[in-house]
Amino acid sequence: MTVGQRIAQKRKESGLSQEALGEQLGVSRQSIYKWESDTVLPEVEKLIALSRLFSVSVGWLLGVEEDAPEASQPSPELTPEQLAMVKEIVEQYLSALHNPEPQPQGSGEQEADPPPQPPRRRRWPRVLGAIACLALVIALFQLYGQLETVTQNYQNLQYSLQNVQDIVNSQIGSITDRVESILQSQNELTADYHTKHLSNDLAANTADFEVYAVPKTYQPGMTAVFQARSGGELTQLVVEQPDEENAFSGTLTCPLTDDITLSVVFHTGETEQTQLLNTYDQLYSATFPDLYNIGGLFFEEEDGVLPAYEEWDGMEVRASRTDGTELDINAMDLKVGLFRDRKLIQWYEKRTEERNVNGELTQVTLWARTQAVTLEPGHEYTEAILYTDQYGRQRIYPDTPLVYHEEDGTWGGPGRYTVDQDPSRWDF
């Protein structure tokens, strides 16, 4: 299994949803989704938190240990059968001490010579053997308990070493950050600067930034050019004159993407010097709602067929803002479909079902597959949501793909894969 599949397995065994697990770990549901779909790996501290929550080792989560360790057990105690065996040995020992073997007696006037009796000392080997067995049983159980203690101490030592390693890695990372900060401050061309994301124009798909920079060494005639690199496109704002404090500032507009880099170029005569100001990521994605489906293709069909949904059955879609506020999906332009190798096979039918939720009848919107689909090995099947906003912008929300595993002849998740939400790379 992959790391994501192990996390998903333990989450489901614990009866937790992706949202509930995210709340316990202090991350978003999307982060849990990316972990379980093997898009990204959890950070070290999150792996440790997962190992504690699921009572498994970090090594098992990472796949370097085959079997999930069971929860630690208390020191072993004698089972009823073992207690009965010890009791029997003790009773044999006491009986040998207090009940000597009876002597046979004859009858008549003349008594025959009694048969030779075995020496009394011959009874002791049996008694001594019983004592030895009892001592051996007790010694074995004491040794077993000591071994359990040693094993527990070894596990505790491993855990302590892991904590020390995490602390050392954290300190190394902190030192590295401080060194980089010092080197950056030494190489900076500015005495002061800042940037601020002001707003987005979704109709024009642009972003506005407030930019400000004061050169460390100002020279008369110096000009500043603020630059924004966004989606491979360069946008510039030229500021000819600084203010009375030699500060250059203005509002820079550039295309709205998920990768924006802001910088300033100081021009003095023929000399140009460039200073990085800031980077912004996920600004474009943040303008879209969070969409996810309840259901999906997480199953294995022996006959390799995805059946059509029954009447009043289907896939439910949930929507929320980035701050977690729920949105009305019926007010949104949504389509749900099944794709093979990112090419549309069929759009699902939109249905409305009336359900009893907490004693109240509630309308639930579902999307249903109306035709059965025969799965073909060698292809990737994905259920995906297509969202179109009021400005005509589109975004794809794919579920975990379904692929054929030749090693065991089943259909399941592909393990690690890339989540692609760009509609231009999907055929529909």
N, C-alpha and C positions, 0 to 999 in steps of 0.2 A: 504493500500500500504506500501511497505518497503521503507527505506530511499533511496535506489538506484533507485527504481521506481519513487519516487517523484522527485529526481534530474533529471532523464531522461525525465520525463514529462515536467518539467519547461524548460529544455534545448531545447527540441523540440518545445515547445510553443514560445520560444525566437528565433527560427530559427538558432540555433547554432549547429555546428558539435562538436564531442568530441574534435577534435583538436583545434577548435576555442575557446571552453570553457576552455580548458587547457591553452591556451595562455593568456586568460584574468586573470586566477587565478595563473599563474606562475607554472603550473605543467604539466606533460607529458600527452599525450593522453591515455597511459596505466593506469595512475592514475584515470582518469575519467572513463575508462572502468571498473576498479576494484570497484570504488564507485557505479556505476550504476548496476553492477552485484552483489553487496552486498558482495564482497569478503573482503573488508576492509571498515571501516568507515572513512570519512574525518576527519582531525584534526580540533580542535576547531576553529582556525583562518580561516580555509577554509570553515567551516560551516557558520561562520559569513559573510565571503565574498560571499558565495552562497546566503545567505538570503538577503544581500543588492542587489546583482545582479538581483535576481528574484523577489525582493520586497515582500518577504514572511518572516515569523518569523522563527527563529531557531527551535522553538517548533513544527511548522508545518513540517519542514524538518525531524525532528526526530520522527514524528508521535504521539506526545503528544497533538496536537491540530488537530481537525478533518477537519476544513475548512481553506483553504488558505485565509489569510486576504487580503481584497481588498486595492488598493492604497488609501492613505489618501485623503479625499475630502476637498475642501475649505468650509468655513463657509456657512451654508445653506442660500439660498435666496428664496423669495416668488416665487412660480410658477405662470404662467399666470392665472390659475384658482383661485388661492388664492388672487392674485391682483384684479381680477374681483369681488370676494366676498367682499373684503374690500371696493372697489369703490362703490358697491351697498349700503353698509351700510352707507357710508358717504353721498351719494346722498339722501337716505331716511332721514337722519338727517337734511340736508340743506333744503329739501323740507318741512319738518315739521316746520321749523323755519320761512320760507318766504312765504308759501302758506297756509294761514288759510282756513278752510272749508267754501265754499260759503253758504250764507243764502238764503233759498227759499222765493220767493215773490208771492203774490196773485194778482187778477185782480177784477175790478168792483168798485162801489162806496163805498161799505162797505168792509172793510178789515176784514177778519177773524182773529181771534186771532192766532198769529204764534204758530206753534208747539213748545213745550218746547225744548230748545237747551241744548245739554250736556254741562256741565261746561267746559270752556277752559282748565282747568287743567287736564282733562281726556286725552288730547293729549300728555301730557308730559311723561306718562309711556312708550309710544312707543318710544319717542325720547331718553329717558334715557336708555331704553333697547338697542337701537341701539348703543348708546355711550358705554354701558357696553360690548356689543359684540365686538365692535372695539377694546376697551382696552384689552379684553381677547385675541383676535387674536394676537395683537402686543405683549402682555406679553408672550403668548405661544411661539411665534417665538423667542423672546429674550431668553426665558428659554432654547429652543432647541439649540440655538447658544451657550449658556453658557455650556450646557451639552456636545456639540461637543468639545468645548475648553478644558473642564475637561478631556474628553476621550483622546484627543490628548496629553495633558500634562501627563496623566497617561502612555500612550504609550512611550512618550519621557523618562519618569522616568524609565520605565522598561528597555529601551535601555541603559540608563546611568548606571543602576545597573548591567546590563550584561557586560558593558565595565569595570566597577570596578571589577567585579568578574574575568573577563579575566586577568586584570592587576595583581590582587592578585595571581591568579593561576600561572601566568608567573613568578612573583617574588618568590613565593614559590618554583617553579621548579628551578629557578636560584640559590636560596639559597641551595636547596638540592644538586644540581650539585657541588656547591663550597665545601659543607661539604664532599661530596664523594671524591672530588679531594684532599682535605686536608688529609682525612683519608688514601686515597690511597698512597699519597706521604710519609706519616709517616710509612706506612707498606712496602714500596718498598725496595727491596734488592739491587736495582741498583742505581748507581750514575748517570748513563746516559744509554740510549738505544734508538734504532730506528729500524724500519723495512720498507722495500720497496718492492712492487710488481714489479719484473723485467720484466717477460715475461711469455707467455704460449706456450707450445708445444701441439698443437691441435692433431697432429698425435698420440702422446703418452698420450694425455689428462692429462698433468701435468702442474704445475705452479712453477715458480722459485721466491724465495724471498731473498733479502739481509737482513741479521740479524746482529745485533750489540748490545753488552751489556757490561757495565763496572760495576763490583760488587761494592757495597758501601763499603764493607770491604773485601779487598783481602788478602788471606793467601797463602803462598807458597804451591805449589802442587795442588792448586785449578784447577778444570776443569769445563767446561761448556758444557751442552747438550741442543742444541736447538731442540724443538719439534714442530711438526705440526700435529694437529688432523683435518682430512678432510674426511668427509663421513664415519665416524666411523673407519677410518684407522689411525694409528699412524706412523709418519715418524720422524727420528731423525738424527741430525748432531752433532757429537762429536768433540769438539775443545779442544785439550789437553793443548796447551800453549797460553797464552795471548801475546799481543804485548808489547812494552816497556812502554805503558801507562796502562797496566793491562786490556786492552780491548779484549774481545773475539768477533770474527766476522767470517762470512762465507756466503755461498750460500746454502739455504735449498730448496730442491725440494720435492713436495708432489703432490698427486692426485688433479686434478682441479675439485672442487665442489663449491656449493653455500654457504658452511659453513666451513670456515677454521679458526682455532685458533692457534696462535703462542705463545710459551712460552719458557723460559729458566730455566734450572735446574742447580744450582751450587752445585758441589760435593767437599766437604772438608773431607777427610778421610771417616768416616762412616756417615757423616752428609749430608743431601740433603735439599736444599731450592729452591722452585719453584716461579718464577715470571711471571705473565701474561704479554705478550708484546703487542699483537694486535689481532684483529679479522677482517676477511674479509668475506663479503657476496655478493652474486650475481655475483661473478667472472665468474662462468661457464655460467650462463644465458647471461651475457654480450657478450659472444663470438658468440651468435646467433643473427640473424636479428630480427627486429620487424615485425611481420606479422599480418595482420588483414583483414577480409573480408568486403565487402560492400554488404549488403543485409542480408541474414540470415533467421532465423526462428521466427522473431518477428511479428507474426500475430496469429489470432485465426480463425480456420476453423470450421464452424458449423458442417460439416459432418465428421470432424476428419480425413481428408485426405490431405497429402502433394502432390500436383500435380507435374507431370513432367514439366520441363521447356519447354517453347515453343522454336521454332527454332530461333536462333540468340538471345537467352535470357539465362541468367545464373547469377552466382555469380562472382563478380570481387574481386581479391585479390591484396592488396598493400603490398609493402615491403620497409623497410628502415633500415639503421644502427641506432645504439643507439644515434648517434649525429643528427639524423633526415635526413641524406642524403638518397635520394631515390635510390632504387636498381631495376635492371631489373629482373622481375620475370621469364622471359623466359629463363634466364641463370641459373635458380635455379631448383633443383629437388624437385618439389612440387606435392602433391596429396591432393585432397579434397574429403571428403566422409561424409556420414551420418551414425551416430552411435546410437545404442539403448543400453542403459546401458553400454556404452563404448565398445560395440562390433559392428564391422563393418556390416552395412546393404548393402551398395553399394558405390563404388567409382564413382565420378562424371566424366562426359566426358569433356575433354578439347576442347574448341572452340576458334576461332579467329573471331572477328567482326570488321568491318571497320566503324568507327564513325566520324562524323564531329565535331571536337573540335576547337572552336574559328576560324572557317573558314578553318581549315585544316583537311584532312582525316588522321585519326590515327587508327592504329591497336590496338585493345583491346582484351586481353585474358580473357576468361570466363570459368568457370566450371559449368556444367549443370547436374541437376538430370534427368536421362533419364527414370526412372520408378516412377510411383506414389507410395506413401507409406501410408498405413492405420495406423493411430496412435492408440495405445492401451493404455487405462488408466492404471496407475500403473507402467509405464516405463518412462525413461528419454531419450529424443531424442536430439542429439547434432550434429551440423555440425562442422567439425574440419579439420584443415590443417596439413598434415604430411610433415615435412621438413627434408631432408637428406643432410648433407654437404659433401664436397669432401673427408672427412676422414671417412665417414660412420656413423658419429654421427647423431642421430635423435631427433626430438623434436616435440611435439604435440601442436597445437594452437587451443584450443576449443573455440567455440562461446558460447553464453548464452544458456543453455539447455532449452528444451520445455517440460513442464509437464502438466498434466490434473488437473484442479481445480474443485473438486467435489462441492464446495459451490455454484458456479455459472454455472457449466457445460461448462467451456471454457478451452482452451489451452493457456498457457502463461509461462512467466519466473517463476522459482522456488523461487525467492527472494534470500536469502542468500545461497551461495554454494561455494565449494572449487574449484579453478582452478588448475587442475592437468595436467602438461605438460610432465610428465614422460611417455615415450612410453611403458615402461615395464608394465604399469598398464592399457594399452588399448589393445584390441584384434583386430588385423587386419591382 
